[in-house]
Amino acid sequence: MTDLRPFPLNAWYAAAWSHEIRRELSARTICGKDVVLYRRSDGQAAALEDACWHRLLPLSLGRLQGDEVVCGYHGLVFNADGRCTYMPAQKTINPSACVRAYPLAERHRLVWLWPGDPALADPALIPDFHWNDGTDWVGEGGTFYSLQCDYRLVIDNLMDLTHETYVHAGSIGDEAITSAPFEVTHTDRTATVTRWMIDIEPPPFWKRQLGREGHVDRWQVIHFQAPSTVVGDVGVALTGTGAPEGDRSQGVNGAFLAAITPESETSCHYFWNFVRTFRTDDEGLTRDIQRAHVNDGHGVYDQDHAVLEAQQKALLRHPRLPFYNLNIDAGALWARRLIDDILAREGAPRPPRVEAAD
Amino acid sequence: MPAPLDWRRARLAATRDLTRDVRLLAIEPEGAFVPPTPGCHIQVGVQVDGRADTRSYSVVDPGRDGLYRVAVKRLATSRGGSRYMWSLAPGARLLVSSPANHFELAPGRPHYTLVAAGIGITPIRSMALALAEAGAELRLLYAARTRAELAFADELGALLGERLDLFVAEEGRRIDLGAVVAAVPTGGELYLCGPIGLMEAGKRAWALAGRPAASLRFETFGSSGRHATLPFTVRIPRLGLEIRVPENRTMLDAMEAAGVAMIHDCRRGECGLCAVRILDADGVVDHRDVFFSDEEKAANAKLCTCVSRLPGGVLTIDTADRAA
């Protein structure tokens, strides 16, 4: 599995919303690693390998005692650094008794976990996700935990919004998306897809948000940050008011936010939000927008959810069928290329040495 | 249950003598290279008296060139592993495991104090390199009997400057663990590797100073005691056995070879599974484990057969065998 894993390990991944980590044990699988998360009494979040050193029982089945985790089987105790501080029926503690402690950092209302080499876990590498801070941009999102698809399928989905026309017809989907040209640019860590639809009839969702009659210029500027966050700057403004030139004052601006965390090779945790800079005090609107995304199977993200899981099932059923790419996939392919570059830098297996027989 | 080891074929790429008795071996494994982490070890398949066995050796650097480097001390009382390793010439074929780590270096601490004595420098060196590279606050205290026995000293001196402190017993300098512990800043950690006496003194000083037990890290190779390593005799009245333990064999191995059923796991004096009850000892018991507490060792009720021994004489013990 190590050689084939599609996700880098030396990266920060969203593990939970900050508010979800409390003075109790919660279990997650991140990049194939079982972890148990909790909050220490000083407010800091902690993450340990979710398997007791002794007999591998998940520590999440035990309990929190102060800032330490007590295994629910034989009572071994581990501190927030993963070091054993108690062993039953002996006077000393085996010096090698440890579970892994994962580096954590809280930023942008999320708890980020570094599953790789802890010595490399630099908080400066946390993706820029400031849209989620709850200050200038406002919105309440959620998480699809254990979404049954390769995390890269979610990235594909978000990096190409022509799918809106077909998956999200009647809300944000519109024929104009498929006919407007787009541009893809990249750096060594980011890829950006920019699409402007000039002088179009706004789709129903945006017409309601704008609350004004007339044609609009619609933009979708989607930023991917390797390995797995996507921020889509989206909105509409009345045509002719200068939005393409930078004046969005006659429009409404939102951003879809996605931090996608691999759970396994074929499943992921999808932390999402949709935030906006208009009517930021309107809590009813915040709730409505949340429901527009996830609503018991009827939201736009529920529609994506169904497509993504069906796609993963098909991939597993037809493992050898090729995956064809179209022009519209340029953004997704740049994203995948950047992920592959990180994987290669992380130490893809060395080619076997050719040696003369002796 | 230890995880099944990932054994792979390897080639001895080069050797270099660091001191008269410490040899550096650079080993190139086949297949994907699993990078070593500070404090880790690899297992190496060795041949001892014509039998296949395994030995663990700490990896001394990050191996960025795809080689595992280990430093092996030639011991007069070797159980055969070091003699075998010293017999190898470059190009020799080996079996090695991927690295495992029982002595992990925690990142992000405000200060690190590293203490090594003798061949205990091997895991400590990899830690010192990693910490220096990361720009961490560190201090390395390194002791040996003579100056000529200090492996890596020049190169560590060049890297660490004032942060390296050498203690040569022959020149009258010994590590004062009380003073070492007192100098560890709050939140700092102490990493120790060396003979059992050093580790016991470190544990006592750490506990006496009221420091958090989990911030003292140590690794034992289980190969050093307070007394000379000499042959001795184990007598087991219940089984009517008298077993000679040569100086180059553990008591556990000698007992198993004599047909005594034993259980064991770590084989380095940590887990306590191989402990047996002492009935009588006509000499001092050289406890070389870190499983029993000081009080338990003083009481001499049991010993860990994987590492502990008697410096000659007869040790009478009982085992778990009972008539069916």
Interface residues (C-beta under 8 A of the other chain):
Chain A: T2 D3 N79 D81 R83 C84 T85 Q90 K91 T92 I93 N94 P95 S96 C98 A101 P103 D117 P118 A119 A121 G347 P349 R350 P352 R353
Chain B: E30 G31 A32 F33 P35 T37 G66 H102 F103 E104 A106 P107 G108 A130 A134 A213 A214 R217 F218 E219 T220 C266 E270 C271 G272 V290 F291 F292 S293 E295 E296
